[in-house]
């Protein structure tokens, strides 16, 4: 589809900017006490929006760096994180990516997660599978939660009880093989789709963190759910997520929902 080609072109444009600055000096400012944004985030976002508007000038864009909240109800919506893992990038830690998803009438149609350092491009198109470069993706086949490698993340505001991940982390730590936490939700979702991680959970995510990743996991045969007992529909605007291969998904969900009981 044309939208996927545009997403790939836009992600490539942003990735070139990111690599040009990686390991060098650039301006940093704070959106919160520990929440960073760099001039590279902003330049990468402008490059992405420029590519999208060249092909689809009437489409709306919901992006991390900028108040574009009025576009949330648009029928054709691009959901963009120009640099997911900004803190990693700012510290020279090579775990970050570009994430671009395209949504039409509330349904994700395609998504791209581009890792500039590893030169890995994860892409998915609804109903047509997920791929890493030219290789088709499939989630892992680990059947035991005890032998699974999970990944998670922690929010910027560790004092907010609604997104306090520490009880879940401590609960699961002794029930799985290992848990990783490396600061890029979009890349972590792509790794679940690729079978590198067996499952993921995280609280307090934004639409631009997950838009491309959730489609990658769905198209790679994984299962997803919003992380709350009362919500079962998969909605990229829900902030809490559980994702895993189909063999451990129910066990992971049960452990997480029972962690605070």
C-alpha positions in Angstrom: 0.0 0.0 0.0 1.1 3.5 -0.7 0.9 4.5 3.0 3.4 1.9 4.0 5.9 3.1 1.4 5.4 6.7 2.7 5.9 5.5 6.3 9.2 3.8 5.2 10.4 6.8 3.4 9.5 9.1 6.3 11.2 6.8 8.9 14.3 6.6 6.7 14.5 10.4 6.5 14.2 10.7 10.3 16.8 8.0 10.9 19.4 9.7 8.8 19.0 12.9 10.9 19.2 10.9 14.1 22.4 9.1 13.0 24.0 12.4 12.0 23.7 13.6 15.6 24.3 10.4 17.5 27.3 10.7 19.8 27.7 14.4 19.0 26.7 17.6 20.7 23.1 18.8 20.5 20.6 20.9 22.5 18.6 19.3 25.2 15.6 20.6 27.1 13.3 19.1 29.7 9.5 18.5 29.3 9.5 17.3 32.9 11.9 16.7 35.8 13.5 13.7 34.0 11.6 13.7 30.6 14.0 14.9 27.9 13.5 16.3 24.4 16.4 17.2 22.1 16.6 19.3 19.0 17.1 16.0 17.1 13.6 14.8 18.1 12.2 18.0 16.7 14.2 17.9 13.5 13.3 14.2 12.9 9.6 14.9 13.5 9.7 17.8 11.0 11.3 15.5 8.4 8.6 12.9 9.0 5.7 15.3 8.7 7.3 16.8 5.6 7.3 13.5 3.8 3.7 12.6 4.9 2.4 16.0 3.8 4.1 15.7 0.4 2.0 12.6 -0.4 -1.1 13.1 1.8 -1.5 16.8 2.5 -5.0 16.4 3.9 -4.1 13.7 6.4 -3.7 14.5 10.1 -0.7 13.7 12.3 -0.6 12.9 16.0 3.1 13.2 17.1 5.0 13.3 20.4 6.8 16.6 19.9 4.1 19.2 19.5 0.5 19.8 20.5 -1.4 18.0 17.8 -4.2 16.6 20.0 -6.9 18.1 17.9 -6.1 15.4 15.3 -7.0 12.4 17.5 -10.4 12.0 15.9 -9.3 12.3 12.3 -10.4 9.5 9.9 -6.9 9.3 8.4 -4.3 9.7 11.1 -0.5 9.2 11.2 0.8 8.5 14.7 4.4 9.4 15.0 7.3 9.1 17.5 10.3 10.6 15.8 12.8 9.3 18.4 11.5 6.7 20.9 14.2 6.3 23.5 15.3 9.9 23.7 17.0 9.5 27.1 19.1 6.6 25.7 20.0 8.7 22.6 21.0 11.7 24.8 23.4 9.4 26.8 24.9 7.7 23.8 23.2 4.4 24.6 22.2 2.9 21.2 18.7 1.7 22.0 16.2 4.0 20.2 14.1 4.0 17.1 11.6 5.9 14.8 8.0 4.7 15.1 5.3 5.6 12.5 1.8 4.1 12.3 -1.0 4.9 10.0 -4.6 4.6 11.2 -7.8 4.8 9.0 -11.2 5.0 10.6 -9.8 4.0 13.9 -8.0 0.9 12.6 -4.2 0.5 12.3 -3.4 -0.2 8.6 0.4 -0.2 8.6 3.3 0.5 10.9 7.1 1.0 10.7 9.7 0.8 13.5 13.2 1.8 12.2 16.3 1.2 14.3 19.0 3.4 12.7 21.9 1.9 14.6 21.2 -1.7 13.8 19.9 -0.8 10.3 16.8 -2.9 11.1 13.4 -1.9 9.7 10.4 -3.6 11.1 7.2 -3.2 9.1 3.7 -4.5 9.0 0.6 -4.1 6.9 -2.8 -5.2 8.1 -3.6 -8.7 6.9 -0.3 -9.0 5.1 2.1 -10.0 7.8 5.1 -8.4 9.6 8.6 -8.3 8.4 12.1 -7.4 9.5 13.9 -6.1 6.4 13.0 -9.0 4.1 12.4 -11.7 6.7 8.8 -12.5 7.7 8.3 -12.2 11.5 6.8 -14.7 13.9 6.4 -14.4 17.7 8.4 -16.9 19.8 7.2 -20.4 20.6 8.2 -20.5 24.3 5.4 -22.3 26.0 6.3 -21.7 29.7 6.1 -18.4 31.5 8.9 -19.7 33.8 11.3 -19.9 30.8 10.2 -16.7 29.1 12.2 -13.5 28.6 10.0 -10.5 29.2 10.5 -6.8 28.8 9.0 -3.8 30.4 9.5 -0.1 31.1 8.9 2.5 33.8 7.2 5.8 33.5 8.8 9.2 34.0 6.6 9.9 37.0 7.4 7.1 39.4 5.2 8.6 42.1 1.9 8.2 40.2 0.1 5.2 41.7 -1.8 4.7 38.4 1.4 3.8 36.6 3.5 2.3 39.4 5.1 -0.7 37.7 7.3 -1.8 40.6 4.8 -4.2 42.2 4.3 -6.0 38.9 8.0 -6.1 38.2 8.8 -7.6 41.6 5.9 -10.1 41.3 7.1 -11.4 37.9 10.8 -11.3 38.6 10.8 -14.7 40.3 8.3 -16.3 37.9 10.1 -15.9 34.6 13.6 -16.5 33.2 14.5 -12.8 33.1 13.1 -9.3 32.6 14.8 -6.6 30.5 14.2 -2.9 30.7 16.0 -0.8 28.1 14.0 2.4 27.5 12.3 2.1 24.0 8.7 0.8 24.1 8.4 0.8 20.3 11.5 -1.2 19.8 10.5 -3.6 22.6 7.2 -4.2 20.8 9.0 -4.9 17.6 11.3 -7.4 19.4 8.2 -9.3 20.7 7.0 -9.5 17.1 10.4 -10.8 16.1 10.4 -13.5 18.8 13.4 -11.9 20.7 11.2 -11.2 23.7 8.4 -13.6 24.6 6.2 -11.0 26.2 5.9 -7.4 27.3 3.8 -5.4 29.8 4.0 -1.6 30.4 1.9 1.1 32.0 1.4 4.7 31.0 2.3 4.4 27.3 1.2 7.0 24.7 -0.3 6.2 21.3 2.9 7.1 19.5 4.8 4.5 21.6 2.6 1.6 20.5 0.8 2.4 17.3 3.2 0.7 15.0 4.3 -2.0 17.5 0.8 -3.4 18.2 0.2 -4.0 14.5 3.6 -5.7 14.2 2.7 -8.1 17.0 -0.8 -8.8 15.7 0.6 -9.6 12.2 3.4 -11.8 13.7 0.8 -14.0 15.5 1.0 -12.5 18.9 -1.7 -11.6 21.3 -2.4 -8.2 22.9 -4.7 -6.7 25.5 -5.2 -3.5 27.3 -3.9 -3.8 30.8 -7.1 -3.4 32.9 -9.7 -5.9 33.8 -12.6 -3.9 32.5 -11.1 -3.2 29.0 -10.7 -6.0 26.4 -10.6 -4.1 23.1 -7.2 -3.3 21.6 -7.0 0.4 21.4 -3.7 2.3 20.7 -4.9 5.1 23.0 -5.1 2.9 26.1 -2.0 3.5 28.2 -1.5 0.0 29.7 -0.5 -3.0 27.7 0.1 -6.8 27.8 1.6 -8.4 24.7 3.0 -11.9 24.3 3.2 -15.0 22.2 -0.1 -17.0 22.3 1.3 -19.8 24.5 2.2 -17.6 27.6 -0.3 -14.8 27.0 -3.0 -16.0 29.4 -0.5 -16.9 32.1 1.2 -13.5 31.9 -2.2 -11.7 32.0 -3.3 -13.7 35.0 -0.1 -13.0 36.9 -0.3 -9.3 36.2 -3.9 -8.9 37.1 -3.3 -10.8 40.3 -0.1 -9.0 41.3 -1.8 -6.4 43.5 -4.4 -8.6 45.0 
